[in-house]
Amino acid sequence: MSAIWRNHAMHLANMINCNKETAAHLYLEQLMLFPLDVQDKIIEEISNLSHCNSDAVADIIGRYSMPELR
């Protein structure tokens, strides 16, 4: 996992842990250009993690940022 994803994950997890959902949405929208419905899915998955750490958050972001292989 790249340092870039871990850095994004750290900031996003911090916003979610501080209940700054609007800031988390804006962060995802500005940095990764995810549509709002995808942002909601990412935030929901992160919110449901039993152990919210940068690696777990980065894995979730990475799943949504990877194009589907057909």
KOLDRENGU-191579 format. One record per atom (N, C-alpha, C): y, x, z; atom name; residue in one letter; residue number from 0. Coordinates in pm, whole numbers, padded with zeros to 5 digits, always signed. Atoms other than C-alpha are relative to their C-alpha. Layout:
BEGIN
R, Y, X, Z, CA, a, NUM .
...
end
This chain:
BEGIN
R, -00116, +00084, +00000, N, m, 0 .
R, +00000, +00000, +00000, CA, m, 0 .
R, +00123, +00089, +00000, C, m, 0 .
R, -00117, -00087, +00015, N, s, 1 .
R, +00336, +00141, -00098, CA, s, 1 .
R, +00098, -00015, +00115, C, s, 1 .
R, -00103, +00002, -00104, N, a, 2 .
R, +00616, +00227, +00139, CA, a, 2 .
R, +00104, -00108, -00028, C, a, 2 .
R, -00098, +00104, +00036, N, i, 3 .
R, +00842, -00013, -00051, CA, i, 3 .
R, -00045, -00135, +00054, C, i, 3 .
R, +00050, +00130, -00049, N, w, 4 .
R, +00619, -00313, +00030, CA, w, 4 .
R, +00002, -00005, +00152, C, w, 4 .
R, -00003, -00002, -00146, N, r, 5 .
R, +00590, -00205, +00393, CA, r, 5 .
R, +00142, -00020, +00051, C, r, 5 .
R, -00139, +00016, -00039, N, n, 6 .
R, +00969, -00182, +00417, CA, n, 6 .
R, +00044, -00146, -00017, C, n, 6 .
R, -00033, +00141, +00022, N, h, 7 .
R, +01014, -00527, +00263, CA, h, 7 .
R, -00068, -00087, +00107, C, h, 7 .
R, +00078, +00077, -00097, N, a, 8 .
R, +00744, -00661, +00493, CA, a, 8 .
R, +00059, +00009, +00139, C, a, 8 .
R, -00058, -00019, -00133, N, m, 9 .
R, +00905, -00515, +00804, CA, m, 9 .
R, +00125, -00086, +00016, C, m, 9 .
R, -00122, +00079, -00009, N, h, 10 .
R, +01238, -00679, +00730, CA, h, 10 .
R, -00030, -00150, -00002, C, h, 10 .
R, +00034, +00141, +00009, N, l, 11 .
R, +01083, -01012, +00634, CA, l, 11 .
R, -00066, -00049, +00129, C, l, 11 .
R, +00067, +00039, -00126, N, a, 12 .
R, +00858, -01022, +00941, CA, a, 12 .
R, +00101, -00011, +00113, C, a, 12 .
R, -00102, +00004, -00103, N, n, 13 .
R, +01157, -00947, +01162, CA, n, 13 .
R, +00082, -00129, -00010, C, n, 13 .
R, -00075, +00124, +00018, N, m, 14 .
R, +01352, -01238, +01013, CA, m, 14 .
R, -00081, -00122, +00043, C, m, 14 .
R, +00085, +00115, -00035, N, i, 15 .
R, +01060, -01477, +01054, CA, i, 15 .
R, -00024, -00003, +00150, C, i, 15 .
R, +00023, -00005, -00145, N, n, 16 .
R, +00988, -01361, +01410, CA, n, 16 .
R, +00124, -00043, +00077, C, n, 16 .
R, -00126, +00040, -00065, N, c, 17 .
R, +01356, -01425, +01493, CA, c, 17 .
R, +00042, -00141, -00039, C, c, 17 .
R, -00026, +00137, +00045, N, n, 18 .
R, +01334, -01777, +01344, CA, n, 18 .
R, +00121, -00009, -00092, C, n, 18 .
R, -00108, +00000, +00098, N, k, 19 .
R, +01579, -01688, +01068, CA, k, 19 .
R, -00059, -00035, -00137, C, k, 19 .
R, +00069, +00042, +00121, N, e, 20 .
R, +01404, -01890, +00798, CA, e, 20 .
R, +00092, +00004, -00122, C, e, 20 .
R, -00094, -00003, +00112, N, t, 21 .
R, +01715, -01924, +00580, CA, t, 21 .
R, +00022, +00143, -00047, C, t, 21 .
R, -00018, -00141, +00037, N, a, 22 .
R, +01771, -01549, +00589, CA, a, 22 .
R, -00124, +00053, -00071, C, a, 22 .
R, +00125, -00043, +00064, N, a, 23 .
R, +01404, -01495, +00500, CA, a, 23 .
R, -00007, -00051, -00144, C, a, 23 .
R, -00002, +00055, +00136, N, h, 24 .
R, +01438, -01726, +00200, CA, h, 24 .
R, +00095, +00078, -00089, C, h, 24 .
R, -00099, -00074, +00079, N, l, 25 .
R, +01752, -01547, +00082, CA, l, 25 .
R, -00048, +00141, -00031, C, l, 25 .
R, +00053, -00135, +00019, N, y, 26 .
R, +01585, -01209, +00130, CA, y, 26 .
R, -00103, +00002, -00113, C, y, 26 .
R, +00102, +00006, +00105, N, l, 27 .
R, +01287, -01306, -00083, CA, l, 27 .
R, +00062, -00031, -00135, C, l, 27 .
R, -00063, +00040, +00125, N, e, 28 .
R, +01506, -01469, -00344, CA, e, 28 .
R, +00077, +00117, -00063, C, e, 28 .
R, -00082, -00108, +00052, N, q, 29 .
R, +01740, -01172, -00379, CA, q, 29 .
R, -00080, +00123, -00039, C, q, 29 .
R, +00072, -00124, +00026, N, l, 30 .
R, +01494, -00886, -00362, CA, l, 30 .
R, -00117, -00016, -00096, C, l, 30 .
R, +00120, +00013, +00079, N, m, 31 .
R, +01191, -01028, -00533, CA, m, 31 .
R, +00001, -00117, -00097, C, m, 31 .
R, -00018, +00111, +00092, N, l, 32 .
R, +01317, -01333, -00720, CA, l, 32 .
R, -00119, -00097, -00002, C, l, 32 .
R, +00104, +00100, -00011, N, f, 33 .
R, +01041, -01561, -00593, CA, f, 33 .
R, +00063, -00139, -00005, C, f, 33 .
R, -00049, +00138, -00005, N, p, 34 .
R, +01092, -01933, -00662, CA, p, 34 .
R, -00012, -00055, +00142, C, p, 34 .
R, -00001, +00056, -00135, N, l, 35 .
R, +01158, -02147, -00354, CA, l, 35 .
R, -00136, -00045, +00048, C, l, 35 .
R, +00132, +00047, -00045, N, d, 36 .
R, +00810, -02299, -00349, CA, d, 36 .
R, -00089, +00117, +00038, C, d, 36 .
R, +00079, -00118, -00034, N, v, 37 .
R, +00654, -01951, -00347, CA, v, 37 .
R, +00052, +00061, +00130, C, v, 37 .
R, -00057, -00050, -00125, N, q, 38 .
R, +00895, -01839, -00075, CA, q, 38 .
R, -00055, -00080, +00118, C, q, 38 .
R, +00055, +00085, -00106, N, d, 39 .
R, +00778, -02137, +00134, CA, d, 39 .
R, -00144, +00038, +00032, C, d, 39 .
R, +00140, -00037, -00020, N, k, 40 .
R, +00415, -02037, +00083, CA, k, 40 .
R, -00012, +00133, +00073, C, k, 40 .
R, +00003, -00132, -00063, N, i, 41 .
R, +00482, -01675, +00178, CA, i, 41 .
R, +00037, -00012, +00147, C, i, 41 .
R, -00046, +00016, -00139, N, i, 42 .
R, +00675, -01772, +00491, CA, i, 42 .
R, -00102, -00075, +00082, C, i, 42 .
R, +00103, +00076, -00072, N, e, 43 .
R, +00408, -02025, +00589, CA, e, 43 .
R, -00119, +00090, +00034, C, e, 43 .
R, +00114, -00090, -00026, N, e, 44 .
R, +00129, -01767, +00553, CA, e, 44 .
R, +00034, +00104, +00107, C, e, 44 .
R, -00041, -00100, -00099, N, i, 45 .
R, +00325, -01508, +00751, CA, i, 45 .
R, +00010, -00064, +00137, C, i, 45 .
R, -00014, +00071, -00128, N, s, 46 .
R, +00403, -01764, +01022, CA, s, 46 .
R, -00135, -00028, +00065, C, s, 46 .
R, +00133, +00032, -00053, N, n, 47 .
R, +00031, -01835, +01059, CA, n, 47 .
R, -00086, +00124, +00029, C, n, 47 .
R, +00077, -00121, -00031, N, l, 48 .
R, -00076, -01470, +01098, CA, l, 48 .
R, -00024, +00010, +00150, C, l, 48 .
R, +00028, -00018, -00142, N, s, 49 .
R, -00248, -01405, +01428, CA, s, 49 .
R, +00061, +00130, +00052, C, s, 49 .
R, -00063, -00127, -00035, N, h, 50 .
R, -00115, -01047, +01429, CA, h, 50 .
R, +00098, +00034, -00112, C, h, 50 .
R, -00102, -00021, +00102, N, c, 51 .
R, +00211, -01025, +01236, CA, c, 51 .
R, +00047, +00146, +00003, C, c, 51 .
R, -00044, -00138, +00011, N, n, 52 .
R, +00254, -00664, +01131, CA, n, 52 .
R, +00038, +00027, -00146, C, n, 52 .
R, -00052, -00031, +00133, N, s, 53 .
R, +00406, -00493, +00829, CA, s, 53 .
R, -00110, +00003, -00106, C, s, 53 .
R, +00108, -00005, +00099, N, d, 54 .
R, +00071, -00433, +00657, CA, d, 54 .
R, -00047, -00139, -00039, C, d, 54 .
R, +00045, +00137, +00029, N, a, 55 .
R, -00035, -00798, +00687, CA, a, 55 .
R, +00104, -00073, -00085, C, a, 55 .
R, -00107, +00065, +00077, N, v, 56 .
R, +00302, -00918, +00559, CA, v, 56 .
R, +00006, +00057, -00141, C, v, 56 .
R, -00002, -00064, +00131, N, a, 57 .
R, +00298, -00666, +00275, CA, a, 57 .
R, -00115, -00048, -00087, C, a, 57 .
R, +00114, +00053, +00075, N, d, 58 .
R, -00048, -00789, +00172, CA, d, 58 .
R, +00031, -00138, -00057, C, d, 58 .
R, -00034, +00135, +00045, N, i, 59 .
R, +00081, -01147, +00151, CA, i, 59 .
R, +00102, +00007, -00113, C, i, 59 .
R, -00101, -00014, +00105, N, i, 60 .
R, +00390, -01048, -00049, CA, i, 60 .
R, -00063, +00055, -00128, C, i, 60 .
R, +00066, -00060, +00115, N, g, 61 .
R, +00175, -00835, -00277, CA, g, 61 .
R, -00085, -00099, -00078, C, g, 61 .
R, +00082, +00102, +00066, N, r, 62 .
R, -00060, -01126, -00350, CA, r, 62 .
R, +00085, -00090, -00089, C, r, 62 .
R, -00086, +00090, +00076, N, y, 63 .
R, +00227, -01342, -00468, CA, y, 63 .
R, +00079, +00072, -00108, C, y, 63 .
R, -00079, -00073, +00099, N, s, 64 .
R, +00396, -01068, -00667, CA, s, 64 .
R, -00085, +00051, -00114, C, s, 64 .
R, +00088, -00051, +00104, N, m, 65 .
R, +00092, -00968, -00871, CA, m, 65 .
R, -00026, -00109, -00103, C, m, 65 .
R, +00031, +00100, +00103, N, p, 66 .
R, +00049, -01144, -01204, CA, p, 66 .
R, -00150, -00028, -00002, C, p, 66 .
R, +00141, +00035, +00006, N, e, 67 .
R, -00276, -01330, -01246, CA, e, 67 .
R, -00065, +00068, -00120, C, e, 67 .
R, +00075, -00060, +00108, N, l, 68 .
R, -00534, -01152, -01452, CA, l, 68 .
R, -00089, -00106, -00062, C, l, 68 .
R, +00081, +00104, +00067, N, r, 69 .
R, -00705, -01370, -01709, CA, r, 69 .
R, -00109, +00064, -00081, C, r, 69 .
end
